[in-house]
Amino acid sequence: MGSAGRMCWALLAVVLLGLHHSAGFWIVNVVFPPSTKPKVPSNNTSPLIIVPGNLGNRLEAKIDKPTLVHWFCYKKTENWFPLWIDLNMFMPIGVDCWIDNIRLIYNRTTRRSSNSPGVQVRVPGFGETYSIEFLDYNKLAGYFHTMVEHLVNVGYVRNETVRGAPYDWRLAPNENTAYFLKLQELVEEMYNQYQKPVYLLGHSMGSHYVLYFLNHQPKAWKDKYIRGFISLGAPWGGAVKALRVLTSGENDGIPMLSNVKIREEQRMMTTNPWLLPSEEVWPDHHVFISTPAFNYTHRDYKRLFTDISFEDGWHMWEDTKNLTSALHPPGVEVWCMYGVGLPTPVTHTYDEEFPDGDPVDFVYADGDDTVDSFSMGLCKRWVGQQEKPVHVTEYRGLAHLDMVFHEKVLNQIQQILEGKSDVPEEVDVRSDAI
């Protein structure tokens, strides 16, 4: 690696160290993963598949572009290169190259999305854990590494008994059909190899992906192949933060990227409109976006998309709003775990600079600092709606991203995987160090 490359990695390290810990529903605020303590190995290792959250696994690209957005950008590459995380996104000019490479083009006629012209995108490492453990090749941006290390310490084996199921998180499930076929094959492969049903674990948006998958599987298949579903910090009723992301952008503390600049990329992902607060569960009168001219509830989404000059967003939401919003029970045993006790914005207030200025005020409710507890707690509805048990644990004082790091969560997951189904209803972590 040349001097420029070393400089870029040094810059990335500084950026990651400077980010606000646990602030990111979008997994941009990754941190150096904490180490794990040695555990007593267990021989009862039921196979586990991990489905990451939004931005929660690597993407790679290869380009042969007809035009460039800037002379600085590469026009053609012979090999696949990192698209997420890509160092160019931290550079003032490089961010335009990155946005043009990672963007999706939405077609209102076909209701489908496609890559930028001349760009191929692939998801590396399906069935392996490296793509979800670290989001970069130099292993600076850790995500599931701490959890996987914990599991390895108790007898799991990477890429064998614990495996990752990364996906193209730019796309909502209705455009990711091939992924669900691969996930089904992976479940059956692990079942056949270990002669035990498989646990599925999802974090944040990954839990919605798991729910969509399970809702489309017959009962007999789930009874045979799935032991249970562990959900961490799932925004079951949608995420209010998605509205801010689409309205004015959210750089999650990265100083080189303005909110309005990163908004260009955030508006091109169909998963962001998919995660808007659900009209099926939120009160009609709840104001999500307040401006001097108008207060927007979920009944006003069409007007909001028009007012922020993002009408494609309305069509994306129309395409995706019913994918999981009904919250049909998954039909397997569920452990629903999430953080509570932290102020979490549920209304964003703007001044006259709306939509290109940042919010000037917020209304807060209880949550994990990213998703409110009302949305995450909707899994309680499944109690009594399905034959299989539903267990709910609230972690008081635990932030959204810390769900995948905290020792008490990891220990609880370990016990679940060892067959100890009973879990506490509440765990207080406010006095604990991560």
Rosetta blueprint (number, residue, H / E / L):
1 M L
2 G L
3 S H
4 A H
5 G H
6 R H
7 M H
8 C H
9 W H
10 A H
11 L H
12 L H
13 A H
14 V H
15 V H
16 L H
17 L H
18 G H
19 L L
20 H L
21 H L
22 S L
23 A L
24 G L
25 F L
26 W L
27 I L
28 V L
29 N L
30 V L
31 V E
32 F L
33 P L
34 P L
35 S L
36 T L
37 K L
38 P L
39 K L
40 V L
41 P L
42 S L
43 N L
44 N L
45 T L
46 S L
47 P L
48 L E
49 I E
50 I E
51 V E
52 P L
53 G L
54 N L
55 L L
56 G L
57 N L
58 R L
59 L E
60 E E
61 A E
62 K E
63 I E
64 D E
65 K L
66 P L
67 T L
68 L L
69 V L
70 H L
71 W L
72 F L
73 C L
74 Y L
75 K L
76 K E
77 T L
78 E L
79 N L
80 W L
81 F E
82 P E
83 L E
84 W E
85 I L
86 D L
87 L H
88 N H
89 M H
90 F H
91 M L
92 P L
93 I L
94 G H
95 V H
96 D H
97 C H
98 W H
99 I H
100 D H
101 N H
102 I H
103 R L
104 L E
105 I E
106 Y E
107 N E
108 R L
109 T L
110 T L
111 R L
112 R E
113 S E
114 S E
115 N E
116 S L
117 P L
118 G L
119 V E
120 Q E
121 V E
122 R E
123 V L
124 P L
125 G L
126 F L
127 G L
128 E L
129 T L
130 Y H
131 S H
132 I H
133 E H
134 F E
135 L L
136 D L
137 Y L
138 N L
139 K L
140 L L
141 A L
142 G E
143 Y L
144 F L
145 H H
146 T H
147 M H
148 V H
149 E H
150 H H
151 L H
152 V H
153 N H
154 V L
155 G L
156 Y L
157 V L
158 R E
159 N L
160 E L
161 T L
162 V E
163 R E
164 G E
165 A L
166 P L
167 Y L
168 D L
169 W L
170 R L
171 L L
172 A L
173 P H
174 N H
175 E H
176 N L
177 T H
178 A H
179 Y H
180 F H
181 L H
182 K H
183 L H
184 Q H
185 E H
186 L H
187 V H
188 E H
189 E H
190 M H
191 Y H
192 N H
193 Q H
194 Y H
195 Q L
196 K L
197 P L
198 V E
199 Y E
200 L E
201 L E
202 G E
203 H E
204 S L
205 M H
206 G H
207 S H
208 H H
209 Y H
210 V H
211 L H
212 Y H
213 F H
214 L H
215 N H
216 H L
217 Q L
218 P L
219 K H
220 A H
221 W H
222 K H
223 D H
224 K H
225 Y H
226 I E
227 R E
228 G E
229 F E
230 I E
231 S E
232 L E
233 G L
234 A L
235 P L
236 W L
237 G L
238 G L
239 A L
240 V H
241 K H
242 A H
243 L H
244 R H
245 V H
246 L H
247 T H
248 S H
249 G L
250 E L
251 N L
252 D L
253 G L
254 I L
255 P L
256 M L
257 L L
258 S L
259 N H
260 V H
261 K H
262 I H
263 R H
264 E H
265 E H
266 Q H
267 R L
268 M L
269 M L
270 T L
271 T H
272 N H
273 P H
274 W H
275 L L
276 L L
277 P L
278 S L
279 E L
280 E L
281 V L
282 W L
283 P L
284 D L
285 H L
286 H L
287 V L
288 F L
289 I E
290 S E
291 T L
292 P L
293 A L
294 F L
295 N E
296 Y E
297 T L
298 H H
299 R H
300 D H
301 Y H
302 K H
303 R H
304 L H
305 F H
306 T H
307 D H
308 I L
309 S L
310 F L
311 E H
312 D H
313 G H
314 W H
315 H H
316 M H
317 W H
318 E H
319 D H
320 T H
321 K L
322 N L
323 L L
324 T L
325 S L
326 A L
327 L L
328 H L
329 P L
330 P L
331 G L
332 V L
333 E L
334 V E
335 W E
336 C E
337 M E
338 Y E
339 G E
340 V E
341 G L
342 L E
343 P E
344 T E
345 P E
346 V E
347 T E
348 H E
349 T E
350 Y L
351 D L
352 E L
353 E L
354 F L
355 P L
356 D L
357 G L
358 D L
359 P L
360 V L
361 D E
362 F E
363 V E
364 Y E
365 A E
366 D E
367 G E
368 D E
369 D L
370 T L
371 V L
372 D E
373 S H
374 F H
375 S H
376 M H
377 G H
378 L H
379 C H
380 K H
381 R H
382 W H
383 V L
384 G L
385 Q L
386 Q L
387 E L
388 K L
389 P L
390 V E
391 H E
392 V E
393 T E
394 E E
395 Y E
396 R E
397 G L
398 L L
399 A L
400 H L
401 L H
402 D H
403 M H
404 V H
405 F L
406 H L
407 E H
408 K H
409 V H
410 L H
411 N H
412 Q H
413 I H
414 Q H
415 Q H
416 I H
417 L H
418 E L
419 G L
420 K L
421 S L
422 D L
423 V L
424 P L
425 E L
426 E E
427 V E
428 D E
429 V L
430 R L
431 S L
432 D L
433 A L
434 I L
